[in-house]
Amino acid sequence: MANTFANLLYHIVFTTKGRISSIREEFRDDLYRYIGGAIRGERGVLLEIGGVPDHLHILAKLKTDVAVSVIVQKVKGGSSKWLNERQDHRERFEWQAGYGIFSVSESQVEKVRGYIRNQEEHHKHVSFKDELIALLKRNRIEYDEKYLLG
């Protein structure tokens, strides 16, 4: 082929260090905008972002020439550095080391977007652990429960 054709859609999930509820409402929207900018900086497109105080969900369309692990590392590292340098942020902010990443079919984009938008309501009924296990099972990813939430 004379060109590269790709539609790489990812549902990315990561938590705050220790799953501490440290994504506070007063800076959440700025954090989301920062993360969107970081993804755009890698020529990706942020399709949806949302979460609750201890974890975040991202739906993004990424390019083929940068490993998704590099993009996630840049998003997490850059956003925690940015947040820790803010004058109005007094507590140290960190993301957990690992993350979940799941490929998404174009036909499922709207469903995943709705899922991400509905995180606050979802977590009134479902724990993060149960959510993560369901995502892993749905995507046929093997895991050892003793290393699940580290």
C-alpha positions in Angstrom: 0.0 0.0 0.0 1.1 3.5 -0.7 -0.2 4.9 2.6 -0.9 3.8 6.2 -4.5 3.6 7.2 -5.4 3.2 10.9 -8.1 3.9 13.4 -6.5 3.1 16.7 -9.0 3.8 19.5 -8.1 3.1 23.1 -10.0 3.2 26.4 -7.3 4.0 29.0 -7.8 3.7 32.8 -5.5 4.7 35.5 -5.7 5.6 39.2 -4.2 8.0 41.6 -1.4 6.6 43.7 -2.8 4.5 46.5 -6.3 5.2 45.0 -6.5 8.3 47.2 -9.4 10.5 46.3 -7.2 13.4 45.1 -8.8 14.4 41.8 -10.7 17.3 43.3 -13.6 19.2 41.6 -11.8 22.5 41.8 -9.1 21.5 39.4 -10.6 18.5 37.7 -11.7 20.4 34.5 -8.2 22.0 34.2 -6.6 18.6 34.6 -8.8 17.1 31.9 -7.9 20.0 29.6 -4.2 19.5 30.3 -4.5 15.8 29.5 -6.4 16.6 26.3 -3.5 18.9 25.3 -0.9 16.3 26.1 -2.7 13.8 23.8 -3.0 16.5 21.1 0.7 17.1 21.5 1.2 13.5 20.4 -1.1 14.1 17.4 -3.8 12.1 19.1 -7.5 13.1 19.6 -9.2 13.0 23.0 -12.7 11.7 22.4 -13.8 11.5 26.0 -12.4 11.9 29.5 -14.0 11.4 32.9 -13.8 9.7 36.1 -14.1 10.0 39.9 -11.8 11.3 42.6 -9.5 8.2 42.6 -9.3 7.2 38.9 -9.7 8.4 35.3 -11.0 7.0 32.0 -9.8 8.3 28.7 -11.1 7.4 25.2 -8.5 8.5 22.6 -7.6 8.1 19.0 -3.9 7.7 18.6 -1.4 7.7 15.8 0.6 4.6 14.7 4.1 6.0 15.1 4.2 6.5 18.9 3.8 3.6 21.3 0.7 3.9 23.4 2.8 3.2 26.5 4.9 6.3 25.7 1.8 8.5 25.3 0.3 7.2 28.6 3.7 7.9 30.4 3.8 11.4 29.0 0.1 12.1 30.0 0.6 10.8 33.5 4.0 12.3 34.1 3.2 15.6 32.5 -0.2 16.0 34.3 1.2 15.2 37.7 4.1 17.6 37.3 1.7 20.3 36.0 -0.6 19.8 38.9 2.1 19.8 41.5 3.5 23.1 40.2 0.2 24.9 40.4 0.1 27.6 43.1 -3.3 26.6 44.3 -2.4 22.9 44.8 -0.8 22.1 48.1 -0.8 18.3 48.3 1.6 16.1 46.4 -0.3 14.5 43.5 0.8 11.2 41.9 -0.6 8.6 39.6 -0.3 4.8 40.3 2.4 3.2 38.2 0.3 0.9 36.1 -2.7 1.4 33.9 -5.3 -0.5 31.9 -5.6 -0.1 28.1 -8.3 -1.6 26.0 -8.8 -1.4 22.2 -12.2 -0.1 21.1 -14.0 -0.8 17.9 -15.4 2.2 16.0 -18.8 0.6 16.4 -18.4 0.9 20.2 -17.2 4.5 20.5 -20.5 6.0 21.6 -21.1 3.2 24.1 -17.7 3.8 25.7 -18.2 7.6 25.6 -21.4 7.1 27.5 -19.7 4.8 30.0 -17.0 7.3 30.7 -19.5 10.2 31.0 -21.5 8.1 33.5 -18.6 7.3 35.9 -20.0 9.1 39.0 -23.4 7.3 38.8 -21.7 4.0 37.9 -19.5 4.1 41.0 -22.5 4.6 43.3 -23.2 0.9 42.6 -19.9 -0.6 41.5 -16.4 -0.5 43.1 -13.3 0.3 41.1 -12.0 -3.2 41.7 -15.2 -4.8 40.3 -15.1 -2.4 37.4 -11.5 -3.2 36.6 -12.1 -7.0 36.9 -15.1 -6.6 34.5 -13.0 -4.7 32.0 -10.2 -7.3 32.2 -12.7 -10.2 31.7 -14.5 -8.5 28.9 -11.2 -8.0 27.1 -10.0 -11.5 27.9 -7.0 -10.2 29.8 -5.5 -12.6 32.3 -4.6 -11.2 35.8 -3.5 -12.3 39.2 -5.8 -10.8 41.8 -3.0 -10.3 44.3 -1.4 -7.8 41.9 -4.6 -6.2 40.7 -4.7 -3.0 42.7 -1.1 -2.9 44.0 
